């Protein structure tokens, strides 16, 4: 007799990588890096960030990017949601500081609003919902590409002195750790692209391992400096509530806005999932460069928002998928032809 297995509800996906991130935070809380070990971890984290953006650059196909420009209205809509609407909402949330959110968490919330859209989960949810997957791939790629430049510039303009890395030295760090490796990856893609494609699965572990190292370094620094004593459980609950409202507003805006702009159903699905989500993979390395020792609290809102968006968008994607057959059937059903003979109306109400 087989033992019953405990399974999570299908509508409640707990990302295994999120569990790994939580485990890394717990490890940093109990065994933070100190002294010479901390210096070594910090150096390794910076090298990992450079490697990560080199891989980003080497994976982005210039040919695919140019082909995707043909759907420019959709991409501009996603970019506007990511780098205009989201930042505007982040600035509006300043009214919540410091009564609802302390300055450190508000800074992290504003930074969350500045990072690019995610790629993998947006594509996955668009596929589940039977949307325009090709458009989701291009939109996510464009968002990540634009974010490499736009996110640091927006952070410099909107966050200012709250981000420890936005001095002249910080801008140099951005150039050397983010832009330079990305450009190098693009330039060398002709020679390394084949290798990266063949070892895509193995290099995926490099990606995630690099981010875990960045998280461990940031949270270790925060523990050693005692920054976690600044945040209470109540403040964290309030942060979750604020982020839930933020996600709800963006999902509503992308749904209504894409319909008002005249996009078809498949394109609307891609816009909803690409325009309402934020990338943990891009945001964490950027935060480590921009915020330095304060990165542990700065990335907390992004980590929480990431898991929230996965859970909510999984439910929405399944609802889209469930409604797809009915919509397709309705679209293919020919309109009834008028009868030449007068008859009593038997029309039924529309569903």
C-alpha positions as CSV (number, residue, x, y, z in Angstrom):
1,X,0.0,0.0,0.0
2,X,1.5,3.3,-1.1
3,X,1.7,6.1,1.5
4,X,-0.3,9.2,0.6
5,X,2.0,12.0,-0.4
6,X,1.6,15.6,0.9
7,X,1.3,17.9,-2.0
8,X,0.8,21.6,-2.2
9,X,-2.3,22.9,-3.9
10,X,-1.7,23.4,-7.7
11,X,-2.7,27.1,-7.3
12,X,0.0,27.7,-4.6
13,X,3.4,27.2,-6.2
14,X,6.3,27.5,-3.8
15,X,9.3,28.1,-6.0
16,X,12.2,25.8,-5.0
17,X,14.6,28.5,-5.7
18,X,12.8,30.8,-3.2
19,X,13.3,28.0,-0.6
20,X,17.0,28.1,-1.4
21,X,17.0,31.8,-1.0
22,X,15.3,31.5,2.4
23,X,17.8,28.9,3.5
24,X,20.6,31.2,2.4
25,X,19.2,34.0,4.5
26,X,18.8,31.6,7.5
27,X,22.5,30.5,7.1
28,X,23.6,34.2,7.0
29,X,21.6,34.9,10.1
30,X,23.3,32.1,12.1
31,X,26.7,31.9,10.4
32,X,27.4,35.3,8.9
33,X,30.7,35.9,7.2
34,X,33.1,37.9,9.3
35,X,36.6,39.4,9.0
36,X,38.8,37.9,6.3
37,X,36.0,35.4,5.3
38,X,33.7,38.3,4.7
39,X,36.3,40.0,2.5
40,X,36.6,36.8,0.5
41,X,32.9,36.4,0.2
42,X,32.5,40.0,-0.9
43,X,35.1,39.6,-3.6
44,X,33.5,36.3,-4.8
45,X,30.1,38.0,-4.9
46,X,31.4,40.8,-7.1
47,X,33.0,38.3,-9.4
48,X,29.8,36.3,-9.5
49,X,27.8,39.4,-10.5
50,X,30.3,40.1,-13.3
51,X,30.0,36.5,-14.5
52,X,26.2,36.7,-14.3
53,X,26.0,39.8,-16.6
54,X,28.5,38.3,-19.0
55,X,26.2,35.3,-19.4
56,X,23.2,37.7,-19.9
57,X,25.1,39.4,-22.7
58,X,26.2,36.2,-24.4
59,X,22.8,34.7,-24.3
60,X,20.9,37.7,-25.9
61,X,20.5,37.0,-29.6
62,X,20.8,40.2,-31.6
63,X,18.9,38.6,-34.5
64,X,16.0,37.7,-32.2
65,X,16.0,41.2,-30.6
66,X,15.8,42.9,-34.0
67,X,13.1,40.5,-35.2
68,X,11.0,41.3,-32.1
69,X,11.1,45.0,-32.9
70,X,8.3,44.4,-35.4
71,X,5.9,44.2,-32.5
72,X,7.0,47.5,-31.1
73,X,3.6,48.6,-29.7
74,X,3.5,45.6,-27.3
75,X,7.2,46.1,-26.2
76,X,6.7,49.8,-25.6
77,X,3.6,49.1,-23.5
78,X,5.6,46.6,-21.4
79,X,8.5,49.0,-21.0
80,X,6.1,51.8,-20.0
81,X,4.6,49.6,-17.3
82,X,8.0,48.5,-16.1
83,X,9.9,51.8,-16.1
84,X,7.1,54.5,-15.9
85,X,4.0,53.2,-14.2
86,X,5.8,51.1,-11.6
87,X,8.2,53.9,-10.6
88,X,5.3,56.4,-10.4
89,X,3.5,54.0,-7.9
90,X,6.8,53.7,-6.0
91,X,7.0,57.4,-5.6
92,X,3.4,57.6,-4.6
93,X,4.2,55.1,-1.8
94,X,6.5,57.7,-0.2
95,X,3.3,58.9,1.6
96,X,3.6,55.7,3.6
97,X,7.0,56.5,5.1
98,X,7.8,56.6,7.9
99,X,4.4,55.8,9.6
100,X,3.7,52.6,7.7
101,X,7.1,51.7,6.2
102,X,10.5,52.7,7.7
103,X,12.8,54.5,5.3
104,X,15.0,51.4,4.8
105,X,12.0,49.3,3.6
106,X,10.5,52.1,1.6
107,X,13.9,52.5,-0.2
108,X,13.7,48.7,-1.0
109,X,10.1,49.1,-2.2
110,X,11.1,51.9,-4.5
111,X,14.0,49.9,-5.8
112,X,11.6,47.0,-6.5
113,X,9.6,49.4,-8.7
114,X,12.7,50.2,-10.8
115,X,14.1,46.8,-11.7
116,X,13.3,45.2,-15.1
117,X,10.6,42.6,-15.8
118,X,11.3,38.9,-15.3
119,X,11.8,36.6,-18.3
120,X,11.4,32.9,-17.4
121,X,8.3,33.0,-15.3
122,X,6.6,35.5,-17.6
123,X,7.2,33.2,-20.5
124,X,6.0,30.2,-18.5
125,X,2.8,31.9,-17.4
126,X,2.1,33.3,-20.9
127,X,2.4,29.8,-22.3
128,X,0.1,28.3,-19.6
129,X,-2.5,31.0,-20.4
130,X,-2.2,30.4,-24.2
131,X,-0.9,33.8,-24.9
132,X,1.7,35.2,-27.3
133,X,4.8,33.4,-26.1
134,X,7.2,34.9,-28.7
135,X,6.1,38.4,-27.7
136,X,6.7,37.5,-24.0
137,X,10.2,36.3,-24.9
138,X,11.1,39.5,-26.7
139,X,9.4,41.7,-24.2
140,X,11.2,40.1,-21.3
141,X,14.6,40.3,-23.1
142,X,14.1,44.0,-24.0
143,X,13.1,44.8,-20.5
144,X,16.3,43.2,-19.1
145,X,18.4,44.9,-21.7
146,X,16.9,48.3,-21.0
147,X,17.1,47.7,-17.2
148,X,20.8,47.3,-17.2
149,X,21.0,51.1,-18.0
150,X,17.6,52.3,-16.9
151,X,17.6,50.8,-13.4
152,X,20.8,52.4,-12.1
153,X,19.9,55.8,-13.7
154,X,16.4,55.7,-12.2
155,X,17.9,54.7,-8.8
156,X,20.3,57.6,-9.0
157,X,17.5,60.0,-9.8
158,X,14.7,58.8,-7.5
159,X,16.6,57.2,-4.6
160,X,19.6,59.4,-4.6
161,X,21.7,59.4,-1.4
162,X,19.7,56.5,0.1
163,X,21.6,54.1,-2.2
164,X,25.1,53.8,-0.9
165,X,26.6,53.0,-4.3
166,X,25.5,56.0,-6.3
167,X,28.6,58.1,-5.8
168,X,31.2,58.5,-8.5
169,X,32.8,55.2,-7.2
170,X,29.4,53.6,-7.3
171,X,28.8,54.6,-10.9
172,X,32.2,53.2,-11.8
173,X,31.3,49.9,-10.0
174,X,28.1,49.8,-12.1
175,X,30.1,50.2,-15.3
176,X,32.7,47.6,-14.4
177,X,30.4,45.0,-12.7
178,X,27.3,45.3,-14.9
179,X,27.8,47.1,-18.2
180,X,31.3,46.0,-19.1
181,X,30.6,42.2,-18.6
182,X,27.3,42.5,-20.5
183,X,29.0,44.3,-23.5
184,X,31.8,41.7,-23.4
185,X,29.3,38.9,-23.5
186,X,27.6,40.5,-26.6
187,X,30.9,41.0,-28.4
188,X,32.1,37.4,-27.6
189,X,28.8,35.8,-28.3
190,X,29.9,34.7,-31.8
191,X,32.6,32.5,-30.2
192,X,31.0,31.5,-26.9
193,X,27.3,31.4,-27.9
194,X,27.5,27.7,-29.0
195,X,29.2,26.6,-25.8
196,X,26.6,28.4,-23.7
197,X,23.8,26.9,-25.6
198,X,25.2,23.4,-25.3
199,X,25.7,23.8,-21.6
200,X,22.5,25.8,-20.9
201,X,21.4,23.6,-18.0
202,X,24.7,23.5,-16.2
203,X,25.2,27.3,-16.6
204,X,21.7,27.7,-15.1
205,X,23.1,26.4,-11.9
206,X,25.9,29.0,-12.2
207,X,23.3,31.7,-12.5
208,X,21.4,30.7,-9.4
209,X,24.5,29.9,-7.4
210,X,25.8,33.3,-8.1
211,X,22.7,35.0,-6.9
212,X,22.7,32.8,-3.7
213,X,26.3,34.0,-3.1
214,X,25.2,37.6,-3.5
215,X,22.3,37.1,-1.1
216,X,24.6,35.4,1.5
217,X,27.1,38.3,1.2
218,X,24.5,41.0,1.6
219,X,22.6,39.4,4.5
220,X,25.8,38.5,6.3
221,X,26.8,42.2,6.2
222,X,23.4,43.2,7.4
223,X,23.5,40.7,10.4
224,X,27.0,41.9,11.4
225,X,25.9,45.5,11.2
226,X,22.7,44.8,13.2
227,X,20.4,46.2,10.5
228,X,17.7,43.5,11.1
229,X,17.0,44.9,14.6
230,X,15.5,47.9,12.8
231,X,12.6,45.9,11.4
232,X,9.7,44.5,13.4
233,X,7.3,41.7,12.5
234,X,4.5,44.3,12.2
235,X,6.5,46.3,9.7
236,X,7.0,43.2,7.6
237,X,3.3,42.4,7.6
238,X,2.6,46.0,6.5
239,X,5.2,45.6,3.8
240,X,3.4,42.5,2.5
241,X,0.1,44.3,2.5
242,X,1.6,47.3,0.5
243,X,3.1,44.9,-2.0
244,X,-0.2,43.1,-2.4
245,X,-1.9,46.4,-3.3
246,X,1.0,47.2,-5.7
247,X,0.6,43.9,-7.5
248,X,-3.1,44.2,-7.7
249,X,-2.9,47.7,-9.2
250,X,-0.4,46.6,-11.8
251,X,-2.4,43.5,-12.8
252,X,-5.5,45.7,-13.1
253,X,-3.7,48.4,-15.1
254,X,-2.1,46.0,-17.6
255,X,-5.4,44.1,-18.0
256,X,-7.6,47.2,-18.7
257,X,-4.9,49.2,-20.4
258,X,-4.0,46.5,-23.0
259,X,-7.7,46.0,-23.8
260,X,-8.2,49.8,-24.2
261,X,-5.1,49.9,-26.5
262,X,-6.8,47.3,-28.8
263,X,-4.4,44.4,-28.4
264,X,-5.9,40.9,-29.1
265,X,-6.2,38.3,-26.4
266,X,-2.8,36.6,-26.9
267,X,-1.0,39.9,-26.8
268,X,-3.0,41.1,-23.7
269,X,-1.9,38.0,-21.8
270,X,1.8,38.7,-22.6
271,X,1.4,42.3,-21.5
272,X,-0.3,41.3,-18.2
273,X,2.5,38.8,-17.3
274,X,5.4,40.8,-18.5
275,X,4.2,44.3,-17.4
276,X,3.2,43.4,-13.9
277,X,6.3,41.4,-12.7
278,X,9.8,42.1,-11.5
279,X,13.0,40.2,-11.9
280,X,14.7,38.8,-8.8
281,X,17.6,37.5,-10.9
282,X,18.4,41.0,-12.2
283,X,17.4,43.0,-9.1
284,X,19.6,41.1,-6.5
285,X,22.9,41.7,-8.3
286,X,22.1,45.3,-9.1
287,X,21.1,45.9,-5.4
288,X,24.4,44.5,-4.2
289,X,26.2,47.1,-6.4
290,X,23.9,50.0,-5.7
291,X,23.4,49.7,-2.0
292,X,26.5,48.0,-0.7
293,X,26.2,47.3,3.0
294,X,22.5,48.3,3.0
295,X,21.6,45.7,0.4
296,X,20.1,43.2,2.8
297,X,17.1,45.3,3.6
298,X,17.0,46.8,0.1
299,X,16.4,43.4,-1.5
300,X,13.9,42.2,1.1
301,X,10.8,43.8,-0.6
302,X,11.9,42.4,-4.0
303,X,12.3,38.8,-2.6
304,X,8.8,39.0,-1.0
305,X,7.2,40.5,-4.1
306,X,8.8,37.8,-6.3
307,X,7.2,35.0,-4.5
308,X,3.9,36.8,-4.3
309,X,3.8,37.4,-8.0
310,X,4.5,33.7,-8.7
311,X,1.6,32.6,-6.5
312,X,-0.9,35.2,-7.9
313,X,0.1,34.9,-11.5
314,X,-0.2,31.1,-11.4
315,X,-3.8,31.4,-10.5
316,X,-4.5,34.0,-13.2
317,X,-2.7,31.9,-15.8
318,X,-4.9,28.9,-15.1
319,X,-8.0,31.0,-15.3
320,X,-6.9,32.4,-18.7
321,X,-6.3,28.8,-19.9
322,X,-9.7,27.7,-18.6
323,X,-11.4,30.5,-20.5
324,X,-9.4,30.0,-23.8
325,X,-11.5,27.1,-25.3
326,X,-14.8,29.0,-24.7
327,X,-13.5,32.1,-26.3
328,X,-12.1,30.2,-29.2
329,X,-15.4,28.3,-29.7
330,X,-17.3,31.6,-29.5
331,X,-15.1,33.2,-32.1
332,X,-15.5,30.2,-34.5
333,X,-19.3,29.9,-34.2
334,X,-20.9,31.5,-37.3
335,X,-23.5,34.2,-36.7
336,X,-27.1,32.9,-37.1
337,X,-28.8,33.7,-40.4
338,X,-32.2,35.4,-40.2
339,X,-35.1,33.1,-41.0
340,X,-37.3,34.1,-43.9
341,X,-40.4,33.0,-41.9
342,X,-41.8,34.9,-39.0
343,X,-41.5,33.0,-35.8
344,X,-41.8,33.4,-32.1
345,X,-38.4,34.5,-30.7
346,X,-36.6,31.8,-28.9
347,X,-33.4,33.6,-28.3
348,X,-31.6,32.7,-25.1
349,X,-29.6,35.2,-23.0
350,X,-25.9,35.4,-23.8
351,X,-23.5,33.6,-21.5
